[in-house]
Amino acid sequence: MTSFNKKANLLSYKGSSHMRQRLILSVLSGKSVKIDEIRKLDDNPGIQEFEVNLIRLLDKITNGTIVELNETGTSVFFQPGLLHGGTVQHECSLQRGVGYYLEVLVMLGLFCKVPLNVTLRGVTNYCLDPSADHILHGFLPCLRKFILDDEDLELKIVKRGMLPHGGGEVKFSCPISKQVRPVQLLDAGMVKRVRGVAYALRVAPSIANRMVDSAKGVLLKFLPDVFITTDQRKGIQSGKSPDVSLPEDVGAKAAQRLLRQIYLGGCVDPAAQSVAVLLMALSRNDVSKIMVGPLSNHTISFLRHLREFFGLTFHLEHCIGDDDSEGRGSDKIHMTCVGIGYSNLNKRTI
């Protein structure tokens, strides 16, 4: 349930779902957000540690943000400040991976006053969130499509860290942009080669090699050009916890999930659909079109929130493959919108 107080420029929500989306769009739109009944009926009611940690990160990259919590933590008022950026050091909550926080920085980084240089410490690989590698190879290529100068866009994995103690470290840098450009991405092409990395922390080097052999055993059945490197780390670069899993199972499951994503298809990574949607919405006043696979629940929710914060809707067209597109995977969706011409008012001008 959503209500909007036009006079107070305030959007009101109930429940803890999609809090991160609401905070991101609040910062970009300048509209305040009030969220009530956060896990009201749970055994552990109220806002969780990782959500408080995210709000602290947003406070570090903005100026003038106001946050109010009630005594039980079941109600949050968030009034966004101006995006500033700059150099930031942040200790992430171990309840979520650093990908939970990196997604936010990827969406906001272009619109800061000064270029963003953030060091995040915590868990680099976590089952609920995109890994640091996933952000690097799935999200950043999507971001590059919308900007002209991507020279300073970089994500470096300094240390890897696993549950329960983390110890990982990543460095993310992002340039600023006055505006993002519209895109036309309607042909994903065919898969010709596969490149990958198998990492192992605080275990025998043979573990990574066994994962590589297992993954290649699946992938080589479909195409011959497969090359997977190993990333074996020890000591301080391996974090505070060992990575203990059966390597053959991990390698095979990773290869099968890759094949699944290839079947679903699209011009952007399924996990990065919301990034593409946001940048299409904020682009110059021109038409953007993009082809994606089936929409995730996260993307569907993000489209609804875009309509509430910016009054923007997308045209979705279900594209059924014809005889000439045999082997192209699942049915695709063409997403079309006219950008609102969002300008980075925080960027310094000469």
N, C-alpha and C positions, 0 to 999 in steps of 0.2 A: 504493500500500500504506500502511495506517494502523495504528498500534498505540497503545494508551492505557495509561499507567502510572497507575493510580488513586492509589497511595500518594504519588507525586511530583506528581500533577495535571499530567501531561505527555502531550501528543500528539506522536507521531513520524511524520514523512513522509519520502518520498524523491522527489527531483526538484524542478525549479524551477517547475513548473506551478502557477498559482493561488496564488502566494506572498502576493499582496496580500489575497486573501480570508482566508487563514489568519491573517494578522497582525491584520486587522480583528476577526475573531471571537475571537482570542486576547485582545485588549484588552477586549472587551465581556464575555467569559466569565470572565476572570481566569486562564485555563489557559495554562500555558507551552507553547511549541511548539519542537520540534527538527526541522530539515530537513537531511537528508543527501543526498549524491550530487547536488549542484546542478551541472548541466551537466558532469557528470564526464567524458564522452567528447567534449566539444566542443573545437574548436581554441582557444577562449578559455574555459577552465573557470572555474567558481565564480560567485559572486554578482556582478551587474553594477553599474555606477555608479548607474543610476537606482534600483535596488533599495536600495542603501546610502543613497541620498538620501531615499528614502521612510522608511527606518528612522530616519534623523535627524529627519525631520519628526514622526514618532510620538513620538520622544524629547522633542521640544520641547513637545508638547501634553500630555505625561504627566509624572508624578512617580514616580521609583523604578524606571524601566524598566532591565532588565539585558540586554545583548546580548553574545554571545560568538561570535567567528569563529575557525575554524581557520586555519592558515598559508596554505593554498591557496584559502580562501574557498569551499570546496565543502560546508561544514557550518556551519549557523547555529543558535544557541540563543537564543530570545527569551522573556524573562520579563516580562510586561506590568506596568506600574505603574498608578497611578490616573489617570484622565482629569482633567486640570486645566483646559485651555483657555487663555483669556487672549489677550493681544495677541502675535502671532508674525509675524516677517518670515522668509521662506524663499526661497532661490535654488534653483529646480528644475533638475534635470539636463536638458540639451538633447537627451538621447537619447529623451525622452518629452515629451508635451505637458502643460500644467498640468492638463488634465482628468484625467490619471492620478492626480494628487494630490488634486484637488477631489472626486473620487468618494469617497475615504477620509474627507475632512472632512465631506462631506454625511452619511455614515453614522454618524460618531462625534460630530458637533457637539452634538446634543441631549442627550448624556449626560455632558457636561463639568461640572466644578464651578462654573466661571464662564463667562459667554458668550464664544464664540469670535470673535475678530477676527484674520483671517489675511491677510497680503499675500504673494502668490506672484508670482515673477518667472521668466519663461522663454518657452517657445513656446506661444502661445495657441491655435493651430490646427495640429493634427498628425493625419496620416491614421490612426494606430493607436489614437488615444484620442478621446473626445468633446471637441469644442471647448468653449471657455468659453461661447459662445452656446448650445450644446446643453445644457450643464449648467443655464444660466439658464432656458431655456424648456422643457426636458424633465424635468430632475431636481427642480428646486425646486417646480414645481406638484405633483409626486407627494408630496414631503415635506410640503407644506402640508395635504394631506388628512388627515394623521395627528396634527396638533397644533392646539391651540386658539388660541394666540397666535403669529402669524407676522409680527408687525409689524417685528421686528428681523431677519428672515430676508432677506438681500440679497446679491447678487453684482454687483459693478460692474467693468466692463472699462475700466481706466484707460488702458492702452496695448495695442496689438496687436503681436505679434511672430511672425515666421515663421522657418523654418529658413534657413540654418544657424546664425545668430547669436542668434536669439531677440530679447530686448529687450522682451517684452510684460510686462504687469503687471495682475493682478486682485486685487480686495479682496473677501473673503468674510466675512460676519458671520452668526452663527447663535445664536438664543436657546437657553436650556436648558429642559428639561422633566422633571418628575418621572416621568411615564409618557406613553406614546403611546396614542392611542385606537384601538379596532378600527374597521374600515371595511367598508362594503358597496358595492362598485363593480362593477355588473353590466351597465350600459348605457352604451356609449361615445357613443351618439347619432350624428348625421350631421354631416358637414363642410359648413359653410355659407360659410366665408370663409378666405382664406389671407393671412397677413401674414409678411413676411420682411425680411431685411437683406442687402444686397450690399456687401461691403467691398473696398477696394482700398488698398494700401500702397505709397507711393513710386512710383506710376505715374500716368499721365494720368487725370484725372477721367472721361474718356469710357469707360474700361475698365469701371467699375462700372455705368454706364448700359447698356453692351452686354450685361453679364451679366443685368441686369434684363429687357431686351427679350427675350433668349433664354429665360429662365425663364418669363416671361409667355406667350410663344408656345406653350409646352407646356401650362401650367396653364389658360389661358383656353379651351381645348378642352373642359374638364370643368366649370368653374363661373365665373360672371362677376365675382365679388367677389374680386379679387386686387390686393393693394397691397404693393409691395416698395420700401423706402427704400434709400438709398445711404449708406455710411459711408466717406467719403474722408478718409484721414489722411496727414499729412505731418509731417516733422520728428521731434521726440522721441516723439510719440504713435504713430508708425508702426513703432517697433521698430528693429532694426539690419539687417534684410534686406528687399529688395523682394519682392512677391508676383508671380511671373512665371508666368502660365498663359494659355491661349487663352480669352478671356472667354466666347465663344459656347458652347464645350464645357462649361465650368464651370457656366454657367447652366442649360443643358439637362440635364446630369447631376444637378444638385441638384434640379431639378423632378421628374425621373424617379424619383429615390430617395425623394422625399417621397410621390409617388404609390404607390410600392412599400410604404412604411410604412403608408399609409392603407389599402391593400388587406389587409395583415397584421392591422391593427386592434388592438383592445384598449383598456382604460381607462388604461393607462400607456404611456409611450414604451418600445419594445422594449429600448433600452439601459438604461433605469431599472428593469427588472424586478427586479433583485437588490435595489435600494433598497426597493421595495414588499414584496418577500418578507421582508427583514430586519425591517422595521417591523411587518409583520403578526405575525411570530414573537415580537417583543418587546412587543407590545401587552398591554393588560389581559386578564384571564382571561375572554375572551369570543370569540365566533366572528367571524372576518374572512373575507370572500369578495371575490374580485376576478376580473374577466374579462381575460385577456390573449390575445395572438396566439400563434403558435408559440413555444415556449420556445427561447431561445438556449442554446448550449453553456455560456456563462458562467453562466446562471441554473441550468442543470441541475447544474453543479458546485457552485454556491452552496447548492443544496438539500441536496446530499450533505454538505457541510461543516456546515450547520446541524444535521443529525442527529448528526454526530460531536461537535460542541461543546456543543449544548444538548439533545440527545436528542429533538428535535422533528421530526415528519414532517408533510407536507402531503397532503391529499386532492386528487387531480387528476382532473377529469372532462372528457373530450373532448366538446365540444358541436358537433354537426353542424347546420348551418343548415337550416331548413325552408322551405317555399314562401313564407311570410310575410316571411322575412328576405332575400329576393332583393336582391342588390346590397350585402350587408353584408361582402363580402370573403371572406377565407379562413376556415377552421374555427377556432373559438376554444376556449380551455381555461378552465374555472372552477377556480380555486385556493382551497381552504378550509383553515383551520387555527384552532386555539384558542391564543391567545397565552399565553405563559408568565408574564405579569404582571411583566415586568422593571422594576425600579425604579431610578431614578438615585440611587444611594447617595452619589455625589459632590456632589450639589446641596446647597448650604447651606440649613439650616433655621433658622427663627426660634424 
